[in-house]
Amino acid sequence: MKQRYQILTVLLFFVLTSVTALAQKTVSGTVSDPEGKGMPGVNVIVKGTSSGTTTDTNGLYNISMSEGSNTLVFSFIGYSTQEAEVGTRTTVDIAMTEDVSQLNEVVVTALGIERNTKALQSSVTQISGDNFTQARENNLANALAGRVAGVSVNKIASGPAGSTRVVIRGAKTLGSTFNQPLYVVDGIPMDNTNFGQSGVWGGADQGDGVNSISPDDIQSTTVLKGATAAALYGSRAANGVILVTTKKGSSRKGLGIEFNSNFVFEKINDVTDFQHSNGNGGLVGPTLDTQVAKTPDNLTEHWGNWWGLQGWGPKFDGSSVVQFDGVSRPYSYKGDNFSRFFETGTSFTNSLAFTGGSETQNFRFSISNLNSKGIIPNSGFDRLNLSLATNSKFGKKLTLTAKVMYSHEDAKNRPNVSDSPGNASLAVYYTPGDVDINDLKGDPNKLGGVPSLQDQQDNGITIFDGKSPGEEMQVSNNLWTQNPWWVAYQFRNDDVRDRVIASGQLRYDITDFLYAQVKGGMDQYTKKGTQLTPEGTGYQRGGNMTEYENRSQEINLEYIVGFNKTFGEINVNAFVGGNQMRAKGEYLAANGNGFNVPFFAAINNAAQRNFSYGISETGINSLFGSAEVSYKNYVYLTATARKDWFSVLNPNANNIIYPSVGASFVFSDAFTGLPSWLSFGKVRASWGQVGNASSVGAYSINNTYSLGTAHLDRPTANFSSGGNLPNPNLKPFTSTELEFGFDVRLFDNRLGLDLAYYDQATTDDILNANISRASGYTSTSVNLGEITNNGIEVLLTGTPIRGAITWDVSLNFAKNNSNVKALIEGQDRLAGDEPRTRTVRIQHIVGYPYGMITGLKQMTSPDGQLVFNADGAPLTDGKYQILGKGVPDFTGGITNTLSFKQFSLAFLVDFRSGGEIYSGTNVRMTQAGFTKQTLQGREGEAPLIVTGVTDSNDDGTYEPFTKTLTPGEAANYWGNLGDRAQENFIYDASFIKLRSLTFGYSLPKSLLSKTPFQTLSLSFVGRNLAILFKNTPNIDPESNYASGNSQGLDYFGVPPTRTYGFNLRATF
Amino acid sequence: MKLINKLLLSALLSGVLVTSCDTDSLHDMNINPQAVSEVNLNFFFTGCELGAASGGDAGDNRYIDWRTNIGMCSYAIQQLANAGGGIAPGEKYVSDGSTFESNDAPFEFMYGTELKHLAEIIKQTGPGGYDEGNKVNLRSASRILRAFLFQRLTDYYGSIPYFEALQANSGGTFFPAYDKQKDVYADLFRELDEASAALSASNPDDGFATADIIYNGDIAKWKKFGYSLMLRMAMRVSNVDPASAATNVGKAVTGGVFTSNADNVWVPMAIGPSEWNNQNGISRAFYPGDGGQPSFLSKTFVDWLKGTNLADVSDDDPRLMIISGGIAEWSPTTWTVTNGNPLEQKGMPNGHTQSTLDILEGTTVDQVATYSRMNFLMLQDDEPYMLMNYGEVELMLAEAAERGIGGVSGAQAHYNAGVKASMQMYTPYDASLTVSDAAVTSYLATYPYGGPKPALEMIGEQYWVNHFLNWWEAWSNWRRADFPTLTPVNFPGNSTGGTIPVRLNYPNAEVGGNPNFEAGSTKPNVWTTKLWWDGGPE
């Protein structure tokens, strides 16, 4: 830090001393664009002075400068600012190069309208496409992690095709399951439906919508954080908006070809630290205090005790002990089963793009192919993307833009996480240290299956539970914990999505100040999937199969009439328009139980078959308008309004208006005589309202009846809404936000500070309030809740070194304070999800931040002492108390970019501070005797002494209690700790991670001149390379198993991974 | 085009948009093409019968049975035993992770499905409903089934939301108040009285016969069900409210109770189309390769069935080898009896783990090779599910006569009839599960009424055996009658101080979520608090 100040001081000195007027000389030249054509309108300034000019229509300029000045500065929005030493020259020609980092001078805002950053009145952050293509993620949302102040990104521990939770400026609603932003691709809203999450009972993350986009097609991504920025999207923008602008063609000579190839490895980042001294077995004896640890003498004992998934045996002694398959093996640590089971994943992406065109017609076509293999054997995700973008000008007034993007996604074996059935990762965690997980492979031709009788005979294998060859080989009597190989190779959870996003826009410039524009867009996909619980599986011996298809379509039609005219020093830029949105979803599934032909997994072979069908149609009609008045390009006033009419609401009250107003003042342009080190300065303020009715589903306001599964050929009926009581009077909730911002850039833009403060309140929140089951329903939707979020966001950018070596630093930091103000009347708590331990629950509590983790604590006496029972086990009073909160206090990241000659280095370190996570994994691993703490109290280990009080007479009076626990009592203690004292499994979820790193080398032009390449660069890329700081033993602090509103719950997700590899980029 | 025209066109375009936003086509989109606003209420009723049996209507037929009927009741009442695995808080009275689910399941599932649907039938056939005045028999049968389910609920917890329950969609009551068990019972008696009286064969069928999978619309049987249930409730309150017991026993007998096993309340099940909806939840819970809950009979139960002389077959209860399938290997694919000798049937003692069993038996116990199992012939996935039977009615009449309640007489005859009916009611599970009249006669001769044990104890024991599989009822009646005499287990770390639990705890969601909980619930909210009819608070 100190060094940076020194550099800045030196810089300041140079800037100030160079302002001296001497004799004049004249310099002229041509400024050309990257294609070599003359570039009009480029600013040419004599460095250190205010004298300057702009280039003419042919790119020519002519400027006079004092003899003491020696440097010209050429600048143009969207291009790198260049400096040229004049020396004795009188002609200085310059070729401008496009600069992605400069793109933020003009940003794409709501409805795709490009606006100068000066005019922005709320926080808008644009990220260039490069950030997605080098150290890449399958899901573009993951690539936003740590890059934008106030945008929290949680990658879910659910494998390569999993979903991502993106929350902008805190959760705005307690009601809807997700608090995720609206994604808009080239002006077309994109469906980001999540197709299923694992919950308390397990299941797989079925992925989300943004997974369809190829990072190679992204020109830039803009995050509209505040209500004002997003207000033009009205009811869909409550959670902010992420605009994705895809690449397009440009006029150029010949055909431009871009090729990018990316190959990365993905390896498990094993953060577990379990005991490796005791294996399968348990404590045996008539009473707790006489129990001793032993290994099974035979399979009967192993099976009868439900052993096989625990580490309560005695210390390893190398003796021969029978294992689950009847084979005796040395009782000793067999090494790391994680590395035996989890594979090295790979991800290989190749993309090729062609661009070309003339002034009137241009296009870009790209094809991109991703091929990835996950760390769980036999799983992966492939994606093919095709996209075509064209721009055509017909005459001077008519412009047609058309885009088509097609994606084909192929997810193979999405892993089950959370609860145990079919969860391979869980099974690996539960493997005792004396078991080599490879011994669970069983039948080599059907991994995880009971081997053939011949194999059993040859290898001395005994299948104790009576299972036949071809069925699952289990390691314990627990039918609900699977053989991980069986899950990986015999289970199926595959799906294929074909998606087309198409849009067309026709713009007609009626006069030079009036235009009309019509845009149509469609996002349509089909997701076809197969899920198989194979025949012979422990808990579902008959097997179960589902073939399903989801169809989704959203069509938007938008009309805009716009006006843009300058009256003297005042410019008016206004438009009115309308939008019609129609969305339709259908679901069709065929399900079967049991198979007629054994082991032939086909739906037409199912013994019992049933089907299900679902449909949903929704629509929103909208009108909107916006007016911006600016004075001398330094004062901007903007007002917008949008009115939405909803199909899902009661026609008597089905519409709502969302207004916004804002002002910005560029004081650095307004006043003369400001110090020259102030390159740019702006203050802004805005107020806006957005809303959301997305938690009101189609047909959900009226109580109707549906037909259920027939029984003995008699129809049965249900309420259509299931356990949720329909409310005909629902209206969209409103999110109101006030925002102030301050943006300065100093020292020739080398130091920048962008500050934002916001204060947001959601009123009439739609709560899916849990109500008493005795009411007949589990929940109802009401407009009652209120939640507020306020916070600050800081973006600090600097260029400590510029020259041969250039070093750019960008630091973003955000703090959000949420507060639940009100819930359903008479209620101070709203229950969220619970993990499979069922001893904690996420709750939203009035007066507390969003998403508190509550759970059972160990009981304490009135004077605060821990209460134990006579065996020394903790007691609980069964009341749910606050244990922590599931969302962080601070989030942020630091990006460093260094370039030296042909080398470049960029790395992103991101962090999160505050907030807690409940680790169900640690609860279970403690109960099973795998965590290191459970060694305490065992034979030959440190004693476990509990101190507190006990109630020996059961009369509510407590007596002091200190007890050194015997091994049996200690095991009982650890078991009960996991059930009754959840405060021991809550961890600070803060972390610092090396999120991404790229180290690249570009071949110099001189070397390339004789090759067909224009540019060629090779990079080493890595993501999630290191966790630099964490407080969570055995788990990654980012181990949430679901992306819904209940955050802060860990329970046997897919272990964390790191990826690294290479990226090759070439243009022709 | 002139500029003015263009401006006009733009204005016109904008105007068209403004007027066309709140359209009928927008409103019409919200009509669900797959739903109806009125439904044939008979469709609800079939699902309610199914749900009353196995919670099947909720889409998880084994949840309540597994967690509560098996996990809590079957072990607490010592008919089954469990030395490890599955869900079994009733076995050792220990609170652990599964305890919550056993406590919560009835409350969580019964209100939201079958009770809600029954309430809808009653509402829509009542004043202001779309089927007002029609389907009288459907309505009355629904009231009887509703009473049956509410009794089960209050017998689990004590005070429950009753009068304000199930009104979220009509009265907007999201958090109903709790009602005392005493008041709930009083209203259930009224309900049964009115509903049983309203049932009449002269009412129009209105589709009831087709919907009713229990009796196929046999109104006489429904009446008997109503009065038999009244008898069950009356006997339940007999210790604490003798007046009500006398009145209602009298009413029930006058109205007409079950007269043969042909009256038994069986809900037929099916293999499909959905295992979650149509199959028997008890069977699923035990089936290896599905629920996989251990299915060992308890020592208490097997020893009782083996009679006074454990070494002699002739004094055995004829049900021994009906309830026990033998010492058997039950794998996902096969059922193999390894020891079907009645003399060598052996129950697993309650309150043990594998290691303490090993110590008890002095060897490594192979549980499968050692202990008798429930008969697999009663545990098929499409097994019918019994809700109530004639045998128990006779046993209740025997008790009423014995205690002089409601003017009933002929205790011994009722007892003998009850034992006979109980022994001969298993054929719907499997045709082979028969007990001959001669075997019954011989049994009654060996254990004459009031002979080896006091009459009331013998009645209580017979009632206990009768309710094999209906463990919640076996548990409830034991709590009230205190027979059979059971020896509690005292497992280390148990939560009751070594006494058999006498109620379920309320779900945490109610404790923390229902503002009316504190004022109206049964306190303290622990397993050892007695219910009203057991001598506890009202």
Interface residues (C-beta under 8 A of the other chain):
Chain A: G282 L283 V284 G285 P286 T287 L288 Q291 D297 N298 T300 E301 G304 N305 W306 D465 G466 K467 S468 E471 N477 N478 L479 W480 I510 T511 L514 A516 G536 T537 G538 Y539 Q540 R541 G542 Y559 V561 V576 G577 G578 R582 N591 N593 A607 Q608 R609 N610 Y613 G614 I615 E617 T618 G619 N621 S622 L623 K643 W645 F646 S647 V648 P651 N654 N655 A698 Y699 I701 N702 N703 T704 Y705 S706 L707 G708 T709 A710 H711 L712 R714 P715 T716 A717 N718 F719 S720 G723 L725 A769 N770 I771 S772 R773 A774 S775 G776 Y777 T778 T780 I824 G826 Q827 R829 A831 T837 R838 T839 R841 N869 D871 A873 G878 K879 Y880 D954 N972 G975 N976 D979 R980
Chain B: L3 K6 L7 S10 L13 S14 L17 V18 S20 C21 D22 T23 S25 L26 H27 M29 N30 I31 N32 P33 Q34 A35 V36 S37 E38 V39 N40 L41 F43 F44 T46 G47 L50 G56 D57 A83 G84 G85 S95 D96 G97 F100 E101 F107 E108 Y111 G112 L115 K116 H117 A119 E120 I160 P161 A165 L166 Q167 A168 N169 T173 F174 F175 P176 T210 A211 I213 P268 A270 I271 G272 P273 S274 E275 N277 N278 Y287 P288 G289 D290 G291 G292 E329 S331 P332 T333 T334 T353 Q354 S355 T356 L357 D358 I359 T364 V365 D366 Q367 A369 P492 G493 G497 N505 P507 N508 A509 E510 V511 G512 G513 N514 P515 N525
